[in-house]
């Protein structure tokens, strides 16, 4: 059972049969810790001990009535949602309770589905409130309580630290987490960090759902019953059963077909699924983390992704910034991958040339960290001396890094200079244009701009000073 469902739900009623029936309903639907109180005087001392996630309260009881207890709960424990459950079906009473701070108002006899839905929403709202307060504290204090969970992610970026702080706060929630970002940013590493932070004892189970048709998706996740199809000689549990008490990571969720999207939506909403060939529902106890490099909102506009599934998935959403937006991580990553590559090849770690950082700083890295890893591993495999050669990097990214004249300007006229300046320019004008364009593309960094222009930083600085003079 997950941390959130293991929190205590307290039922307070003077009728023992109602307490027993309500408790069995909640226990039978995955709520793991349900406490019943027949004496309403015991409630406030119990709340003082902490750990209570929600209260279901009768209105009319001996000793302390629900009418008296409700304002006390709201005043002293505003973070604990209180659900009123009573036989009084009067609009005025319901309005009074809601104005007093009740989360919901249920009329006895309460249908099991109505009780389950109300308690589920109460837990979700309580969890969101706690998460918001915790996130505020973390951001204000710039606190990271479990940095070890992110040890596999090499970074010194403030943007990434903010992502870590957010994940620390939401990881213990039952709600799904959606990790988005471009190809190669390391989305699975973040999913594994969520798993570690959540405190669950089960496995981390990962599956790439891209390219799976509905039959393969259902069999892979849900498993099948013996004889469900030709070749199903014995029953097989799916990955959801394997991830029970742990985390199920669904990668490339944006590529899932519509039929499978419907089944995933049911899994998230009802916390249950049907093995292939079975008409008996099974309860899911796996935490769901999804990832995609697609823009799901654009997918919804193209009717390629369900709107309701998107809103169910993005209860907690985190966007991983691309490498080009956190260039301060380049020195750390270069050093890390050099060591990794050297160790894998059984070689001494090579020394990177000073120009490597400036060269990589002007590259857009469409493949992000994964591309940088591949570039460095390839360079280390090719190098034969103590200092790493720039040749393999230049062959792949050199053209993209130093292209200064806009492509549109080159192709818009047979005379590109006239297309830019409106006439044939002087040499000084061309130099000034190239320096200005290099400084613009290097975001004011003279070292990077000098590398792009093929001159030293000192030469560039002198020319810029001369231009000002």
C-alpha positions as CSV (number, residue, x, y, z in Angstrom):
1,X,0.0,0.0,0.0
2,X,1.4,3.4,-0.9
3,X,2.2,6.0,1.7
4,X,-0.8,8.1,1.1
5,X,-3.3,5.3,1.3
6,X,-1.6,4.1,4.5
7,X,-2.5,7.4,6.3
8,X,-5.2,7.1,8.8
9,X,-8.9,7.7,7.9
10,X,-11.0,8.1,11.0
11,X,-14.7,7.2,11.1
12,X,-16.7,8.7,14.0
13,X,-20.3,7.4,14.6
14,X,-22.2,6.1,17.6
15,X,-23.8,3.3,15.5
16,X,-21.5,0.3,15.5
17,X,-23.0,-1.4,12.5
18,X,-22.5,1.8,10.4
19,X,-18.8,1.9,11.5
20,X,-18.2,-1.7,10.6
21,X,-19.9,-1.4,7.2
22,X,-18.1,1.8,6.3
23,X,-14.7,0.4,7.4
24,X,-15.1,-2.8,5.3
25,X,-16.0,-0.7,2.2
26,X,-12.9,1.4,2.6
27,X,-10.6,-1.5,3.4
28,X,-12.0,-3.4,0.4
29,X,-11.1,-0.5,-1.9
30,X,-7.5,-0.1,-1.0
31,X,-7.6,2.3,1.9
32,X,-5.1,0.6,4.2
33,X,-5.6,2.2,7.7
34,X,-9.1,2.9,8.8
35,X,-9.8,3.7,12.5
36,X,-13.4,3.7,14.0
37,X,-14.5,5.7,17.0
38,X,-17.8,5.1,18.7
39,X,-17.1,7.6,21.4
40,X,-16.8,11.1,19.8
41,X,-14.8,12.4,22.8
42,X,-11.8,10.3,21.6
43,X,-11.5,12.2,18.3
44,X,-9.6,15.4,19.2
45,X,-7.0,13.6,21.3
46,X,-6.4,11.2,18.4
47,X,-6.0,14.1,15.9
48,X,-3.5,15.7,18.3
49,X,-1.2,12.6,17.8
50,X,-1.0,13.4,14.0
51,X,-1.0,11.1,11.0
52,X,-4.7,11.5,10.3
53,X,-5.5,12.2,6.6
54,X,-9.3,12.5,6.7
55,X,-12.3,12.3,9.1
56,X,-15.8,11.0,8.3
57,X,-18.1,12.4,11.0
58,X,-21.7,11.8,12.1
59,X,-23.7,14.9,13.1
60,X,-25.8,13.6,16.0
61,X,-24.0,11.7,18.7
62,X,-24.0,11.6,22.5
63,X,-21.3,13.5,24.4
64,X,-19.9,15.6,21.6
65,X,-22.0,16.0,18.5
66,X,-20.6,16.4,15.0
67,X,-22.0,20.0,15.0
68,X,-19.7,20.8,17.9
69,X,-16.7,18.8,16.5
70,X,-16.7,20.2,13.0
71,X,-15.7,23.8,13.8
72,X,-13.0,22.5,16.2
73,X,-11.5,20.3,13.5
74,X,-11.5,23.2,11.0
75,X,-9.9,25.6,13.5
76,X,-7.2,23.4,15.0
77,X,-6.5,21.0,12.0
78,X,-7.4,22.9,8.8
79,X,-5.3,20.5,6.8
80,X,-7.5,17.6,7.7
81,X,-10.7,17.4,5.5
82,X,-13.8,16.5,7.4
83,X,-16.7,14.7,5.7
84,X,-20.1,14.8,7.3
85,X,-22.2,11.6,7.1
86,X,-25.7,11.8,8.6
87,X,-29.2,10.6,8.2
88,X,-30.5,14.2,8.1
89,X,-31.4,15.0,4.5
90,X,-32.0,18.7,4.9
91,X,-30.7,21.4,2.6
92,X,-30.3,23.9,5.4
93,X,-28.3,21.5,7.5
94,X,-26.0,20.6,4.5
95,X,-25.5,24.3,3.8
96,X,-24.6,25.1,7.4
97,X,-22.1,22.2,7.5
98,X,-20.4,23.3,4.3
99,X,-20.2,26.9,5.5
100,X,-18.6,25.6,8.7
101,X,-15.8,24.0,6.6
102,X,-17.0,20.5,5.9
103,X,-15.3,19.0,2.8
104,X,-18.4,17.0,1.8
105,X,-21.9,16.1,3.0
106,X,-23.2,12.5,2.7
107,X,-26.7,11.3,3.5
108,X,-27.2,7.9,5.1
109,X,-27.5,5.2,3.8
110,X,-24.5,6.1,1.7
111,X,-23.8,4.1,-1.4
112,X,-20.3,2.6,-1.3
113,X,-19.2,4.3,-4.5
114,X,-20.2,7.7,-3.1
115,X,-18.3,7.1,0.1
116,X,-15.2,5.9,-1.8
117,X,-15.3,8.9,-4.2
118,X,-15.7,11.4,-1.3
119,X,-12.8,9.9,0.7
120,X,-10.6,9.7,-2.4
121,X,-11.1,13.4,-3.2
122,X,-10.6,14.4,0.4
123,X,-7.2,12.6,0.5
124,X,-6.2,14.1,-2.8
125,X,-7.1,17.6,-1.7
126,X,-5.3,17.1,1.6
127,X,-2.2,15.8,-0.1
128,X,-2.2,18.8,-2.6
129,X,-2.4,21.2,0.4
130,X,0.5,19.5,2.2
131,X,2.5,19.4,-1.0
132,X,2.0,23.1,-1.7
133,X,3.0,24.1,1.8
134,X,6.1,21.8,1.6
135,X,7.0,23.2,-1.8
136,X,6.8,26.8,-0.5
137,X,9.2,25.9,2.4
138,X,11.7,24.1,0.1
139,X,11.8,27.0,-2.4
140,X,12.0,29.7,0.2
141,X,14.8,27.9,2.1
142,X,16.4,26.5,-1.1
143,X,16.4,23.2,0.7
144,X,17.0,19.7,-0.7
145,X,16.4,17.0,1.9
146,X,17.4,14.0,-0.2
147,X,20.2,14.9,-2.6
148,X,21.3,11.2,-2.7
149,X,18.2,10.4,-4.7
150,X,19.5,12.6,-7.6
151,X,23.1,11.4,-7.4
152,X,22.9,9.8,-10.9
153,X,22.0,13.2,-12.5
154,X,25.1,15.3,-13.1
155,X,24.2,19.0,-12.7
156,X,25.0,22.3,-11.0
157,X,22.0,24.1,-12.5
158,X,19.5,26.1,-10.5
159,X,16.8,25.1,-12.9
160,X,17.5,21.4,-12.2
161,X,17.7,22.0,-8.5
162,X,14.2,23.5,-8.6
163,X,13.0,20.3,-10.4
164,X,14.6,18.2,-7.7
165,X,12.8,20.2,-5.0
166,X,9.5,19.8,-6.7
167,X,9.9,16.1,-7.1
168,X,10.9,15.7,-3.4
169,X,7.6,17.2,-2.5
170,X,5.3,15.3,-4.8
171,X,7.0,11.9,-4.9
172,X,5.0,10.5,-1.9
173,X,1.7,11.3,-3.5
174,X,-0.5,8.6,-5.0
175,X,-1.1,10.8,-8.1
176,X,0.7,10.0,-11.3
177,X,3.7,12.1,-12.3
178,X,4.2,13.2,-15.9
179,X,7.9,13.8,-16.9
180,X,8.3,15.8,-20.1
181,X,11.3,16.9,-22.0
182,X,13.2,16.6,-25.3
183,X,14.9,13.3,-26.3
184,X,18.1,12.6,-24.4
185,X,17.5,14.8,-21.3
186,X,17.3,11.8,-19.0
187,X,13.6,11.4,-18.2
188,X,14.1,7.8,-16.9
189,X,16.7,9.0,-14.4
190,X,14.1,11.4,-12.9
191,X,11.5,8.6,-12.8
192,X,13.9,6.4,-10.8
193,X,14.5,9.4,-8.5
194,X,10.8,9.6,-7.9
195,X,10.7,5.9,-7.1
196,X,13.5,6.2,-4.6
197,X,12.0,9.3,-2.9
198,X,8.5,7.7,-2.7
199,X,9.7,5.2,-0.1
200,X,7.9,2.3,-1.7
201,X,9.4,-1.2,-1.2
202,X,8.4,-2.7,-4.6
203,X,10.3,-2.8,-7.8
204,X,10.9,0.0,-10.4
205,X,9.5,-1.5,-13.6
206,X,10.1,0.4,-16.9
207,X,8.5,-0.2,-20.3
208,X,8.6,1.8,-23.5
209,X,5.0,1.8,-24.9
210,X,5.9,3.4,-28.2
211,X,5.1,1.0,-31.1
212,X,2.9,-1.3,-28.9
213,X,-0.4,-2.1,-30.4
214,X,-3.4,-2.5,-28.1
215,X,-3.0,-6.3,-27.8
216,X,0.7,-6.0,-26.9
217,X,0.0,-3.1,-24.5
218,X,-2.7,-5.1,-22.7
219,X,-0.7,-8.3,-22.4
220,X,2.5,-6.5,-21.4
221,X,0.9,-4.4,-18.6
222,X,-2.1,-6.5,-17.5
223,X,-1.0,-10.1,-18.2
224,X,-3.3,-12.8,-19.4
225,X,-5.4,-15.7,-18.3
226,X,-4.6,-19.3,-19.4
227,X,-6.2,-19.9,-22.7
228,X,-6.9,-16.3,-23.4
229,X,-5.4,-16.6,-26.9
230,X,-3.5,-19.2,-29.0
231,X,-0.3,-20.0,-27.3
232,X,-1.4,-18.8,-23.9
233,X,-0.6,-22.2,-22.3
234,X,-0.4,-20.7,-18.8
235,X,-1.5,-17.6,-17.0
236,X,1.0,-14.8,-16.8
237,X,1.1,-11.7,-14.6
238,X,1.7,-8.4,-16.3
239,X,4.1,-5.6,-15.4
240,X,1.5,-3.9,-13.2
241,X,1.5,-7.0,-10.9
242,X,5.3,-7.0,-11.0
243,X,5.3,-3.4,-9.9
244,X,2.9,-3.9,-7.0
245,X,4.0,-1.8,-4.1
246,X,6.5,-0.1,-6.4
247,X,6.6,2.1,-9.5
248,X,5.6,1.4,-13.1
249,X,7.3,3.8,-15.5
250,X,5.6,4.2,-18.9
251,X,8.0,5.9,-21.4
252,X,6.9,7.5,-24.6
253,X,3.3,7.8,-23.4
254,X,2.6,10.3,-26.2
255,X,2.8,7.5,-28.8
256,X,0.1,5.3,-27.2
257,X,-2.8,4.4,-29.4
258,X,-6.4,5.4,-28.6
259,X,-7.6,2.0,-27.4
260,X,-4.7,1.7,-25.0
261,X,-5.2,5.2,-23.8
262,X,-8.7,4.3,-22.7
263,X,-7.4,1.3,-20.7
264,X,-4.7,3.5,-19.1
265,X,-7.3,6.1,-18.1
266,X,-9.4,3.4,-16.4
267,X,-6.3,2.1,-14.6
268,X,-5.6,5.6,-13.3
269,X,-9.2,6.5,-12.3
270,X,-10.3,3.2,-10.9
271,X,-7.0,1.7,-9.8
272,X,-8.0,-1.6,-11.4
273,X,-7.4,-3.5,-14.6
274,X,-8.5,-6.7,-16.4
275,X,-5.9,-9.4,-17.5
276,X,-6.5,-10.4,-21.1
277,X,-9.2,-13.1,-21.3
278,X,-10.5,-12.4,-17.7
279,X,-13.7,-10.7,-16.6
280,X,-12.4,-10.4,-13.0
281,X,-10.9,-7.0,-12.1
282,X,-7.7,-6.8,-10.2
283,X,-6.6,-3.9,-8.0
284,X,-3.5,-2.0,-9.0
285,X,-1.0,-1.1,-6.2
286,X,1.6,0.3,-8.5
287,X,2.6,4.0,-8.6
288,X,2.4,5.3,-12.2
289,X,5.1,7.6,-13.7
290,X,4.9,8.5,-17.3
291,X,7.2,10.3,-19.7
292,X,7.1,11.8,-23.2
293,X,9.1,14.0,-25.5
294,X,5.9,15.1,-27.3
295,X,3.8,18.2,-26.7
296,X,0.6,16.5,-25.5
297,X,-1.4,19.7,-25.9
298,X,-0.6,19.7,-29.6
299,X,-1.4,16.0,-29.7
300,X,-4.8,16.8,-28.2
301,X,-5.5,19.4,-30.8
302,X,-4.7,16.8,-33.5
303,X,-7.0,14.4,-31.7
304,X,-4.1,12.0,-31.2
305,X,-4.3,12.1,-27.4
306,X,-7.3,12.0,-25.1
307,X,-8.0,15.2,-23.2
308,X,-9.3,13.4,-20.1
309,X,-6.2,11.2,-19.9
310,X,-3.9,14.2,-20.2
311,X,-5.6,16.0,-17.2
312,X,-5.4,12.7,-15.2
313,X,-1.7,12.4,-16.0
314,X,-0.7,15.9,-15.3
315,X,-1.7,16.1,-11.7
316,X,2.0,16.5,-11.1
317,X,4.0,17.5,-14.2
318,X,7.7,18.3,-14.4
319,X,9.5,19.7,-17.5
320,X,13.2,18.8,-17.8
321,X,15.2,21.7,-19.3
322,X,17.3,20.9,-22.4
323,X,21.1,21.0,-22.2
324,X,21.3,24.2,-24.2
325,X,19.4,26.0,-21.4
326,X,21.8,24.9,-18.7
327,X,25.2,25.3,-20.2
328,X,26.7,25.7,-16.8
329,X,26.4,21.9,-16.6
330,X,28.8,21.4,-19.6
331,X,32.1,21.3,-17.6
332,X,30.7,18.8,-15.1
333,X,29.2,16.6,-17.8
334,X,32.3,16.7,-20.0
335,X,34.5,15.6,-17.1
336,X,32.0,12.9,-16.0
337,X,31.7,11.4,-19.5
338,X,35.4,11.5,-20.1
339,X,35.9,9.4,-17.0
340,X,33.1,7.1,-17.9
341,X,34.4,6.6,-21.4
342,X,38.0,6.0,-20.3
343,X,36.9,3.5,-17.7
344,X,34.7,1.6,-20.2
345,X,37.6,1.4,-22.7
346,X,40.3,0.6,-20.1
347,X,42.2,3.8,-20.9
348,X,43.6,6.7,-18.9
349,X,41.3,9.6,-18.7
350,X,42.3,12.1,-21.4
351,X,42.7,15.8,-20.9
352,X,40.2,18.0,-22.7
353,X,41.6,20.9,-24.7
354,X,40.5,24.4,-23.5
355,X,38.7,25.1,-26.8
356,X,36.3,22.1,-26.3
357,X,34.1,23.9,-23.8
358,X,33.7,27.0,-26.1
359,X,33.0,24.8,-29.1
360,X,30.3,22.8,-27.3
361,X,28.8,26.0,-25.8
362,X,27.6,27.2,-29.2
363,X,26.0,23.9,-30.3
364,X,22.3,23.4,-29.8
365,X,22.5,19.7,-28.8
366,X,19.3,18.3,-30.3
367,X,20.0,15.0,-28.6
368,X,20.8,16.7,-25.3
369,X,22.9,14.9,-22.6
370,X,22.6,11.6,-24.4
371,X,24.2,13.1,-27.6
372,X,27.0,14.7,-25.5
373,X,27.7,11.3,-24.0
374,X,27.9,9.7,-27.4
375,X,30.2,12.5,-28.7
376,X,32.6,12.2,-25.9
377,X,32.7,8.4,-25.9
378,X,33.4,8.5,-29.7
379,X,36.2,11.1,-29.2
380,X,37.8,9.1,-26.4
381,X,37.7,5.9,-28.5
382,X,39.5,7.8,-31.4
383,X,42.1,9.7,-29.4
384,X,45.7,8.5,-29.2
385,X,47.5,11.1,-27.1
386,X,47.1,12.7,-23.7
387,X,45.1,15.7,-24.9
388,X,41.7,14.9,-26.5
389,X,41.5,15.9,-30.2
390,X,38.8,18.4,-31.3
391,X,38.6,16.8,-34.8
392,X,35.8,14.4,-34.0
393,X,33.7,17.1,-32.4
394,X,34.3,19.6,-35.3
395,X,33.4,17.0,-37.9
396,X,29.9,16.6,-36.3
397,X,29.0,19.9,-34.8
398,X,31.5,22.4,-36.3
399,X,29.3,23.5,-39.2
400,X,26.3,24.0,-36.9
401,X,28.3,25.9,-34.4
402,X,30.0,28.5,-36.6
403,X,27.3,29.3,-39.2
404,X,26.8,33.0,-38.8
405,X,25.0,34.3,-41.9
406,X,21.3,33.5,-41.8
407,X,20.3,30.8,-44.3
408,X,17.4,32.9,-45.5
409,X,19.8,35.8,-46.4
410,X,22.0,33.4,-48.4
411,X,19.3,31.9,-50.5
412,X,17.2,35.1,-50.9
413,X,19.7,36.5,-53.5
414,X,22.6,35.7,-55.7
415,X,24.5,38.4,-53.8
416,X,24.2,37.5,-50.1
417,X,26.2,40.6,-49.1
418,X,23.7,42.9,-50.8
419,X,20.9,40.9,-49.2
420,X,22.3,41.7,-45.8
421,X,23.6,45.3,-46.2
422,X,21.5,46.5,-49.1
423,X,24.7,47.2,-51.1
424,X,28.3,45.9,-51.5
425,X,29.8,46.6,-48.0
426,X,33.3,47.6,-47.0
427,X,35.7,45.1,-45.2
428,X,35.2,47.0,-41.9
429,X,31.5,46.8,-42.2
430,X,31.6,43.0,-42.8
431,X,34.0,42.7,-39.8
432,X,31.7,44.7,-37.6
433,X,28.7,42.7,-38.7
434,X,30.4,39.4,-38.0
435,X,31.6,40.5,-34.6
436,X,28.1,41.8,-33.6
437,X,26.4,38.6,-34.9
438,X,29.0,36.4,-33.0
439,X,28.5,38.3,-29.8
440,X,24.7,38.0,-30.2
441,X,24.8,34.2,-30.8
442,X,27.3,33.8,-28.0
443,X,25.0,35.7,-25.7
444,X,27.7,38.3,-24.9
445,X,30.4,35.7,-24.1
446,X,33.6,37.0,-25.8
447,X,35.4,33.6,-25.5
448,X,32.7,31.8,-27.4
449,X,32.3,34.6,-29.9
450,X,36.1,34.6,-30.6
451,X,36.0,30.8,-31.2
452,X,33.2,31.2,-33.7
453,X,35.2,33.9,-35.5
454,X,38.4,32.0,-35.5
455,X,40.4,34.6,-33.6
456,X,41.7,35.0,-30.0
457,X,39.7,36.5,-27.3
458,X,42.2,39.3,-26.9
459,X,42.0,40.2,-30.6
460,X,38.2,40.3,-30.4
461,X,38.3,42.5,-27.3
462,X,40.7,45.0,-28.9
463,X,38.5,45.2,-32.0
464,X,35.3,45.7,-30.0
465,X,37.1,48.5,-27.9
466,X,38.3,50.1,-31.1
467,X,34.8,50.1,-32.5
468,X,33.5,51.8,-29.4
469,X,36.3,54.4,-29.6
